[in-house]
Amino acid sequence: MFNKKKPNVEMIRSLKKIFSEKKQIPDTSLLSIAELSCHEPNCPPIETIITERTIDGKLNNWRIGKPINDILESDIINLSDTHNHSH
């Protein structure tokens, strides 16, 4: 039960590369990928948040309802481009 697998560093690097290519993220943006546990109703137990911080300070977030180690390239391709914008 407590043997939670940590996300693989190589997997995160690979996801960032695929994500940048599929979503045309510019090199000037900083991408971060975080795995969060969710305890809210109607929320997956673990979700992955991908955040783009643009050079002008904008934040764009995408959510995938599964752990980092389970994300497939198709999950990224199928992500909607209607992501959350915040400053």
C-alpha distances in whole Angstrom, upper triangle without the diagonal:
4,6,7,11,14,16,19,22,24,23,24,27,28,26,29,32,31,31,34,36,35,36,39,37,40,39,40,37,34,31,27,24,21,18,17,15,17,17,20,21,22,20,17,14,15,18,20,23,26,29,33,35,38,41,43,39,38,35,33,30,28,25,23,20,18,16,18,17,18,21,24,28,29,27,29,32,31,30,33,35,35,33,33,36,36,38
4,5,9,11,15,17,20,23,21,22,25,26,25,27,30,30,30,33,35,35,35,38,36,38,38,38,35,32,29,25,22,19,16,16,14,16,17,21,22,23,21,18,15,14,18,19,22,25,27,31,33,36,39,41,37,37,33,32,29,28,24,23,21,18,16,18,17,18,21,25,28,29,27,28,32,32,30,33,35,35,33,32,35,35,36
4,6,9,13,15,18,20,19,20,23,24,23,26,28,28,28,31,33,33,33,36,34,37,36,37,34,31,28,24,21,19,16,16,15,18,19,22,24,25,22,19,16,15,18,19,22,24,27,30,32,36,38,40,37,36,33,32,29,27,24,22,20,17,14,16,14,16,20,23,26,27,25,27,30,30,29,32,34,35,32,32,35,35,37
4,6,9,12,15,17,16,17,20,21,20,22,25,25,25,28,30,29,30,32,31,33,33,34,31,27,24,21,18,15,12,13,12,15,17,20,22,22,19,16,13,11,14,15,18,20,23,26,29,32,35,37,34,33,29,28,25,23,20,19,17,14,11,12,11,13,16,20,23,24,22,23,27,27,26,29,31,31,29,29,31,31,33
4,6,8,12,14,12,14,17,17,17,19,22,22,22,25,27,27,28,30,28,31,30,31,28,25,22,19,16,14,11,13,13,17,19,22,24,23,20,17,14,12,14,14,17,19,22,25,27,30,33,35,33,32,28,27,24,22,20,18,17,13,10,10,9,11,14,17,20,22,20,21,25,25,24,28,29,30,28,28,30,31,33
4,6,9,12,11,11,14,15,15,17,20,20,20,23,25,25,26,28,26,28,27,28,25,22,19,16,13,11,9,12,13,16,19,22,24,24,20,18,15,12,14,13,15,17,19,22,24,27,30,32,29,29,25,24,22,20,18,17,17,13,10,9,9,12,14,17,20,22,20,20,24,25,23,26,28,29,26,26,28,28,30
4,6,9,7,7,11,12,11,13,16,16,16,19,21,21,22,24,22,25,24,25,22,19,16,13,10,9,8,11,13,16,20,22,24,23,20,17,15,12,12,11,13,14,16,19,21,24,27,29,27,26,23,22,19,18,16,14,15,12,8,6,6,10,11,14,16,19,17,17,20,21,20,23,25,26,23,24,26,26,28
4,5,5,6,9,10,11,12,14,15,16,18,20,21,22,24,22,24,23,24,22,19,16,14,12,12,11,15,17,20,23,26,28,27,23,20,19,15,15,13,15,15,18,20,22,25,27,30,28,27,24,23,21,20,18,17,18,14,11,8,7,11,12,14,16,19,18,17,21,22,22,25,26,28,25,26,28,28,29
4,5,5,6,9,10,11,13,14,15,17,19,20,21,22,20,22,20,21,20,16,14,12,11,12,12,16,19,22,25,27,30,29,25,22,21,18,17,14,16,15,17,18,20,23,24,27,26,25,23,22,20,19,19,18,19,17,13,10,10,14,14,16,17,20,19,18,21,23,22,25,25,27,25,25,27,27,28
4,5,5,6,9,10,11,12,14,15,17,18,20,21,19,21,19,21,20,17,15,14,12,14,15,19,21,24,28,30,32,30,27,24,23,19,19,16,17,16,18,19,21,23,25,28,27,27,24,23,21,20,20,18,20,17,14,11,10,13,13,14,15,18,18,17,20,22,21,25,25,27,25,26,28,28,29
4,5,5,6,9,10,10,12,14,15,16,18,19,18,20,19,22,19,17,14,13,11,12,12,16,19,21,25,27,28,27,23,20,20,16,15,13,14,13,16,18,20,23,25,28,26,25,23,21,19,17,17,15,17,14,11,8,7,10,9,10,11,15,14,13,16,19,18,21,22,25,22,24,26,27,28
4,5,5,6,9,10,10,12,14,15,16,17,16,18,17,19,16,14,10,9,7,9,10,14,17,20,24,25,27,26,22,20,19,16,14,11,12,10,13,14,17,19,21,24,23,22,19,18,16,15,15,14,16,14,11,7,8,11,10,12,12,16,14,13,16,18,17,20,20,22,20,21,22,23,25
4,6,5,6,9,10,11,13,14,15,16,14,16,14,17,15,13,10,10,9,12,14,18,21,24,27,29,31,29,26,23,23,19,18,14,14,12,14,14,17,18,20,23,22,22,20,19,17,17,17,16,19,17,15,11,12,14,13,13,13,17,16,14,17,19,18,21,21,24,21,23,23,24,25
4,5,5,6,8,10,11,12,14,15,14,16,15,18,16,15,12,12,11,14,15,19,22,24,28,29,31,29,26,23,23,20,18,14,15,13,15,16,18,20,22,25,24,23,21,19,18,17,17,16,18,16,14,11,11,13,11,11,10,14,14,12,14,17,17,20,20,23,21,23,24,26,27
4,5,5,6,8,10,10,12,13,13,15,15,17,15,13,10,10,8,11,13,16,19,21,25,26,28,26,22,20,20,17,14,11,12,10,12,13,16,18,21,23,22,21,18,16,15,13,13,12,15,13,12,8,10,11,8,9,8,11,11,9,11,14,13,16,17,19,17,19,21,22,24
4,6,5,6,9,10,10,11,10,12,11,14,11,10,7,8,8,11,14,17,20,22,26,27,29,27,24,22,22,19,16,12,12,9,10,10,13,15,17,20,19,18,16,14,13,12,14,14,17,16,15,11,13,14,12,12,11,14,13,10,13,15,14,17,16,19,17,18,19,20,22
4,5,5,6,9,10,10,10,11,11,14,12,12,10,11,12,15,17,21,24,26,30,30,32,30,27,25,25,22,19,16,15,12,13,13,15,16,18,21,21,20,18,17,16,15,17,16,20,19,17,14,15,16,13,13,11,14,14,11,13,16,15,18,17,20,19,21,21,23,24
4,6,5,6,8,10,10,13,13,16,14,14,12,13,12,16,17,21,23,25,29,29,31,28,25,23,24,21,18,15,15,12,14,14,17,18,20,23,22,21,19,17,16,14,15,14,18,17,16,13,14,14,11,10,7,10,11,8,9,13,12,15,15,18,17,20,21,23,25
4,5,5,6,8,8,11,12,14,12,12,9,11,10,14,16,18,22,23,27,27,28,26,23,21,23,19,16,13,12,9,11,10,14,15,17,20,19,18,15,13,12,10,12,12,16,16,15,13,15,15,11,11,8,11,10,6,8,11,10,12,12,15,14,16,17,20,21
4,6,5,5,5,7,8,11,9,10,8,11,12,16,18,21,24,26,29,30,31,29,26,24,26,22,19,16,14,11,11,10,12,13,15,18,18,16,15,13,13,12,15,15,19,19,19,16,18,18,15,14,12,14,14,10,11,14,13,14,13,16,15,17,17,19,20
4,6,5,7,9,10,14,13,14,12,15,15,19,21,24,27,28,32,32,33,31,28,26,28,25,22,18,17,14,15,13,16,16,18,20,21,19,18,16,16,15,17,17,21,21,21,18,19,19,16,14,11,13,14,10,10,14,13,15,14,17,17,20,20,22,24
4,6,8,11,13,16,14,15,13,16,15,19,20,23,26,27,30,30,31,28,26,24,26,23,20,17,16,13,15,13,17,17,19,21,21,19,18,15,15,13,15,15,19,19,19,17,19,18,14,13,9,10,11,7,6,10,10,12,11,15,15,18,19,22,23
4,6,9,12,14,12,13,12,14,14,18,20,22,25,26,29,29,30,27,25,24,26,23,19,16,15,12,12,11,14,13,16,18,18,16,14,12,12,11,14,14,18,19,20,18,20,19,16,15,12,12,12,8,8,11,9,10,8,12,12,15,15,18,20
4,6,9,11,10,13,12,15,16,20,22,25,28,29,32,32,33,31,28,27,29,26,23,19,17,14,14,11,14,12,14,17,17,16,15,13,14,14,17,18,22,23,23,20,22,22,19,18,15,16,16,12,11,14,13,13,11,14,14,17,17,19,20
4,7,8,7,9,9,12,14,17,20,23,26,27,31,30,32,30,27,26,28,25,21,18,16,12,11,8,10,9,11,14,14,13,12,11,12,13,16,17,21,22,22,19,22,22,18,18,16,17,16,13,13,16,14,14,12,15,13,15,15,17,17
4,5,6,9,10,14,16,20,23,25,29,30,34,33,35,33,30,30,31,28,24,21,18,15,13,10,10,8,9,12,13,13,13,13,15,16,19,21,25,25,25,22,24,25,22,22,19,21,20,16,17,19,18,18,15,18,16,18,16,18,18
4,5,8,9,13,16,19,23,25,29,31,34,35,37,35,32,31,32,28,25,21,19,15,14,11,11,9,9,13,14,15,15,15,17,18,21,22,26,26,25,22,24,26,22,22,20,22,22,18,19,22,20,21,18,21,19,20,19,20,19
4,7,10,13,16,20,23,26,29,31,34,34,37,35,32,31,32,29,26,22,19,16,14,10,9,7,6,9,11,12,13,14,16,18,21,23,27,27,26,24,26,28,24,25,23,25,24,20,21,24,21,22,19,21,19,19,17,18,17
4,6,10,13,16,20,22,26,27,30,30,33,31,28,28,29,25,22,19,16,12,10,6,5,4,6,9,9,9,10,10,13,15,18,20,23,24,23,20,23,25,22,22,20,22,21,17,19,21,18,19,16,18,16,16,14,15,14
4,7,10,13,17,19,23,24,28,28,31,30,27,26,26,23,20,16,14,10,8,6,5,7,8,11,10,11,10,10,12,14,16,18,22,22,21,18,21,23,20,21,20,22,20,17,19,21,19,20,17,19,16,16,15,15,14
4,7,10,14,16,20,21,25,26,28,27,23,22,23,19,16,13,10,7,6,5,6,9,11,14,12,12,10,9,10,11,13,15,18,18,17,14,17,19,16,18,16,19,17,14,16,18,16,17,15,17,14,15,14,15,15
4,7,10,13,16,18,22,23,26,25,21,20,20,16,14,10,8,6,5,7,8,11,14,16,14,13,11,11,10,11,12,13,16,16,14,12,15,17,15,17,17,19,17,14,17,19,16,18,17,18,15,15,15,15,16
4,7,10,14,16,19,20,23,22,18,17,17,13,10,7,6,5,6,9,11,15,17,20,17,16,13,12,10,10,10,11,13,12,11,8,12,13,12,14,15,17,14,12,16,17,15,17,17,18,15,15,16,17,18
4,6,10,12,16,18,20,20,16,14,14,10,8,6,5,7,8,12,14,17,20,22,19,18,14,13,11,11,10,10,12,11,9,8,11,13,12,16,17,19,16,15,18,19,16,18,19,19,16,16,17,17,19
4,7,10,13,15,18,17,13,11,10,7,6,4,6,9,11,15,17,21,24,25,22,21,17,16,13,12,10,9,10,9,6,7,10,11,11,15,17,18,15,15,19,19,16,19,20,20,17,17,19,19,21
4,6,10,12,15,15,11,10,8,6,5,6,7,11,13,16,18,22,25,26,23,21,18,17,13,13,10,10,10,9,8,10,13,14,14,18,20,21,17,17,21,20,18,20,21,20,17,17,19,19,21
4,7,9,12,13,9,8,6,5,6,9,11,14,16,20,22,26,29,30,26,25,21,20,16,15,12,12,10,10,9,12,14,15,15,19,22,22,19,20,23,22,20,22,23,23,20,19,22,22,24
4,6,9,9,6,6,5,6,7,10,12,15,17,21,23,26,30,30,27,25,21,20,16,15,12,12,10,11,11,14,17,16,17,21,23,23,19,20,24,22,20,21,23,21,19,18,21,21,23
4,7,9,7,8,7,9,11,14,15,19,21,24,26,30,33,33,30,28,24,23,19,19,15,16,13,14,15,18,20,19,20,24,26,26,22,24,27,25,23,24,26,24,22,21,23,23,26
4,6,6,8,9,11,12,15,16,19,21,24,26,29,33,32,29,27,23,22,19,18,15,15,13,15,16,19,22,21,21,24,27,26,22,24,26,24,22,22,24,22,20,19,22,22,25
4,5,8,9,12,13,17,18,21,23,27,29,32,35,35,32,29,26,24,21,19,16,16,13,15,18,21,23,22,22,25,27,26,22,24,27,24,22,22,25,23,21,20,24,24,27
4,7,9,12,12,15,17,20,22,25,28,30,34,34,31,28,25,23,19,17,14,14,11,13,16,19,21,19,20,22,24,23,19,21,23,21,19,19,22,20,19,19,22,23,27
4,6,8,8,12,13,17,19,22,25,28,31,31,28,26,22,20,16,15,11,11,8,10,13,16,18,17,17,20,22,21,17,19,21,19,17,18,20,19,17,17,20,21,25
4,5,6,10,12,16,18,22,25,28,31,32,29,26,23,20,17,14,11,9,6,7,10,13,15,13,14,17,19,18,15,17,20,18,16,18,20,19,18,18,22,23,26
4,7,10,13,17,19,23,25,29,32,33,30,28,24,22,18,17,13,11,8,8,9,13,14,13,15,18,21,21,17,19,22,20,19,21,23,23,20,20,24,24,27
4,7,10,13,16,20,22,26,29,30,27,25,21,20,16,14,11,9,7,6,6,9,11,11,12,15,18,18,15,16,20,19,17,19,21,21,19,19,22,22,25
4,7,10,13,16,19,22,26,27,24,22,18,16,12,10,7,6,4,5,6,8,11,10,10,14,16,16,12,13,17,16,13,16,18,17,15,15,18,19,22
4,7,10,13,16,19,23,24,21,19,16,14,10,8,6,5,6,6,6,6,10,10,9,12,14,15,11,11,15,15,12,14,16,16,14,14,17,18,20
4,6,10,13,16,19,20,18,16,12,10,7,6,5,7,9,10,10,9,13,13,11,14,15,16,13,12,15,15,12,13,14,14,11,11,13,14,17
4,7,10,13,16,18,16,14,10,8,6,5,6,8,11,12,12,10,14,14,12,14,14,15,12,10,13,14,11,13,12,13,10,11,12,13,16
4,6,10,13,14,12,10,7,6,5,7,9,11,15,16,15,14,17,18,15,17,17,18,15,13,16,16,13,14,13,13,10,10,10,11,12
4,6,10,11,9,8,6,5,6,9,12,14,18,19,18,16,20,21,18,19,18,19,17,14,16,17,14,15,12,13,10,10,10,11,11
4,7,8,6,6,5,7,9,12,15,18,21,22,21,19,23,24,21,23,21,23,21,18,20,21,18,18,15,16,13,12,10,10,9
4,5,5,5,6,8,11,14,18,20,24,25,25,22,26,27,24,24,23,24,22,19,20,22,19,18,15,16,14,13,11,11,10
4,6,7,10,12,15,18,21,24,27,28,28,25,28,30,27,28,26,27,26,22,24,25,22,22,19,20,18,17,14,14,12
4,6,9,12,15,19,22,25,28,30,29,27,31,32,29,30,28,29,28,24,25,27,23,23,19,19,17,16,13,12,9
4,7,10,13,16,20,23,26,27,27,25,29,30,27,28,27,28,26,23,25,26,22,22,19,18,16,14,11,9,7
4,7,10,14,17,20,23,25,25,24,27,28,25,26,25,26,24,21,22,23,19,18,15,15,12,10,7,6,5
4,7,10,13,17,19,21,21,20,24,24,22,23,22,23,21,18,20,20,17,16,13,13,10,8,6,5,6
4,7,10,14,17,19,19,18,22,22,19,20,19,20,17,14,16,16,13,12,10,10,6,6,5,7,9
4,7,10,13,15,16,15,19,19,16,18,17,18,15,13,15,15,11,11,10,9,6,5,7,9,11
4,7,10,12,14,13,16,16,13,15,14,14,11,9,12,11,8,8,8,8,6,7,10,12,15
4,6,9,11,11,14,13,11,13,14,14,10,10,13,11,8,10,11,11,8,9,13,14,18
4,6,8,9,12,10,8,10,12,11,7,8,11,10,8,10,13,13,11,13,16,18,21
4,7,9,12,10,9,12,14,13,10,11,14,12,11,13,16,16,14,15,19,20,24
4,7,8,6,7,10,13,13,10,12,15,14,13,16,18,19,17,18,21,23,26
4,6,5,7,10,13,14,12,13,17,16,15,18,20,21,19,20,22,24,26
4,5,5,9,11,13,11,11,15,16,14,18,19,21,18,20,22,23,25
4,6,9,12,14,12,13,16,17,17,20,22,24,22,23,26,27,29
4,6,10,11,10,12,15,15,15,18,21,22,21,23,25,27,30
4,7,8,6,8,11,11,11,15,17,19,18,20,23,24,27
4,5,5,7,9,10,11,15,17,20,19,21,24,26,29
4,5,5,6,9,10,14,15,18,18,21,23,26,28
4,5,5,6,8,12,14,17,17,20,23,26,29
4,6,5,6,10,12,15,14,17,20,23,26
4,5,5,9,10,13,13,16,18,21,23
4,6,8,10,13,14,17,19,22,25
4,6,9,11,12,16,19,22,25
4,6,9,9,12,15,18,21
4,5,7,11,13,17,20
4,6,9,11,15,17
4,7,9,13,16
4,6,10,13
4,7,10
4,7
4
